[in-house]
């Protein structure tokens, strides 16, 4: 009995696509479209551009699927395509951070929601002031939850450079947020 395509590992689906089963690429799109869209939101900070970005990334990935060597998990390869595409596309424009509109909370009183919204706004503004290489590392590490090695795979920065960028960015953010309601926000 053949295994359900939805349960197959990415690498197996890639092999199917490369062997002519191009309709199987739909599974890859369904698995990763939300993640790619989120990457787009982090760079463009608006839905329309992020939807376009998502389509462009999947087209680029499909066209370059033969170059996937399988040395790293497919999701890293796809994320690297998305990252490089975003960097190339906005090279002339400053990078905007796509922090969540609301911070997750179990408490939802209007006062707490307002305070969290204000903190998110201040944090987004402060992250937006970081040098580009710091913003990228902070975004990938904190907001996308990637490890230093995963960030290295995507950006090409050495791990120690990534750690340094994250540490320096945290220091800058602490100074930037000093004296604001976000000063005691310790998620970073």
C-alpha positions in Angstrom: 0.0 0.0 0.0 1.4 3.4 -1.0 2.1 5.9 1.8 -0.2 9.0 1.8 1.6 11.9 0.2 0.7 14.2 3.1 2.8 12.0 5.5 5.8 11.6 3.2 9.0 13.5 4.1 9.7 16.6 2.1 12.8 14.9 0.4 10.6 12.1 -0.8 8.1 14.5 -2.3 10.9 16.4 -4.0 12.1 13.2 -5.6 8.5 12.6 -6.8 8.4 16.0 -8.4 11.8 15.6 -10.0 10.6 12.3 -11.5 7.7 14.0 -13.2 5.0 14.1 -10.5 4.9 17.9 -10.6 1.4 17.9 -9.0 3.1 16.7 -5.8 4.7 20.1 -5.4 1.3 21.3 -4.2 2.0 19.4 -1.0 5.2 21.4 -0.5 3.3 24.6 -1.1 0.6 23.6 1.4 3.2 22.7 4.1 5.3 25.9 3.8 3.1 28.6 2.4 2.3 30.0 5.9 6.0 30.0 6.9 7.1 31.7 3.6 4.2 34.3 4.0 5.5 35.0 7.5 9.0 35.6 6.1 7.5 38.0 3.6 5.6 39.8 6.4 8.8 40.3 8.3 10.5 41.9 5.3 7.6 43.8 3.7 5.2 44.3 6.6 2.2 44.2 4.4 0.0 41.4 3.2 -0.2 42.2 -0.5 3.6 42.2 -1.0 3.9 39.2 1.2 1.4 37.2 -0.9 3.3 38.2 -4.1 6.6 37.3 -2.3 5.2 33.8 -1.3 4.2 33.0 -4.9 7.6 34.2 -6.2 9.5 32.1 -3.7 7.5 28.9 -4.7 8.0 29.6 -8.4 11.7 30.1 -7.8 11.9 26.9 -5.6 10.1 24.9 -8.3 12.3 26.2 -11.0 15.5 25.4 -9.0 14.4 22.1 -7.4 17.1 20.2 -9.2 19.7 22.2 -7.3 18.4 20.9 -4.0 21.3 18.5 -3.0 19.7 17.1 0.2 22.7 18.0 2.4 20.3 19.9 4.7 16.6 19.5 5.3 14.4 20.8 2.5 12.8 23.4 4.8 16.3 25.1 5.2 16.8 25.1 1.5 13.4 26.7 0.9 13.9 29.2 3.7 17.3 30.2 2.3 15.6 30.8 -1.1 13.0 33.0 0.6 15.6 34.9 2.6 17.8 35.5 -0.5 14.9 36.5 -2.6 13.7 39.0 0.0 17.2 40.5 0.4 17.6 40.8 -3.3 14.2 42.3 -3.8 14.5 44.9 -1.2 18.1 45.7 -1.5 17.3 49.4 -2.3 14.8 49.7 0.5 15.3 49.4 4.3 14.2 46.2 5.9 11.1 46.5 8.1 10.5 44.0 10.9 7.2 42.1 11.0 6.7 41.7 14.7 3.4 40.2 15.6 0.5 42.7 16.0 -0.3 41.3 19.4 1.8 39.5 21.9 0.4 36.1 23.0 -1.4 36.3 26.3 -3.6 34.2 28.5 -4.9 37.5 30.1 -7.0 39.6 27.8 -8.2 42.5 29.9 -8.4 45.7 27.8 -5.6 47.3 29.9 -3.2 44.4 29.4 -4.0 44.2 25.7 -3.3 47.9 25.3 -0.1 47.6 27.2 1.0 44.7 25.1 0.1 46.5 21.9 2.2 49.5 23.1 5.2 47.3 23.9 4.9 45.6 20.5 4.9 49.0 18.8 7.9 50.2 20.7 9.8 47.0 20.1 9.0 47.0 16.4 10.2 50.6 16.2 13.4 49.8 18.0 14.1 46.7 15.9 13.5 48.8 12.8 16.4 51.1 13.9 18.9 48.2 14.1 21.6 47.9 11.4 20.4 45.5 8.7 22.6 42.6 9.6 21.5 42.8 13.3 17.8 43.0 12.3 18.1 39.9 10.1 19.8 37.8 12.9 17.3 39.1 15.5 14.3 38.4 13.2 15.5 34.9 12.3 16.5 34.0 15.9 13.8 35.4 18.0 10.8 35.8 15.8 11.2 32.8 13.6 12.8 30.6 16.3 15.7 29.4 14.1 19.0 28.1 15.7 22.3 29.8 15.1 23.3 26.9 12.7 20.0 27.3 10.8 20.7 31.1 10.5 24.2 30.3 9.3 22.7 28.0 6.6 20.4 30.8 5.4 22.6 33.9 5.7 26.0 32.5 5.2 27.2 34.4 8.3 29.5 32.4 10.6 27.9 31.3 13.9 30.1 33.5 16.0 29.1 36.5 13.9 25.4 35.6 14.3 25.9 35.3 18.1 27.7 38.7 18.2 25.0 40.4 16.1 22.2 39.0 18.4 24.1 40.1 21.5 24.9 43.6 20.1 21.3 43.9 19.0 20.0 43.0 22.4 22.3 45.7 23.9 21.1 48.3 21.5 17.4 47.4 22.1 17.8 47.6 25.8 19.3 51.1 25.5 16.7 52.1 22.9 13.8 50.9 25.2 15.2 52.4 28.4 12.7 54.7 30.0 9.7 53.2 28.1 7.0 50.8 29.1 8.9 48.2 27.2 12.0 48.5 29.3 11.0 45.6 31.6 10.0 43.4 28.7 12.4 40.5 29.1 11.5 38.2 26.2 14.7 39.5 24.5 
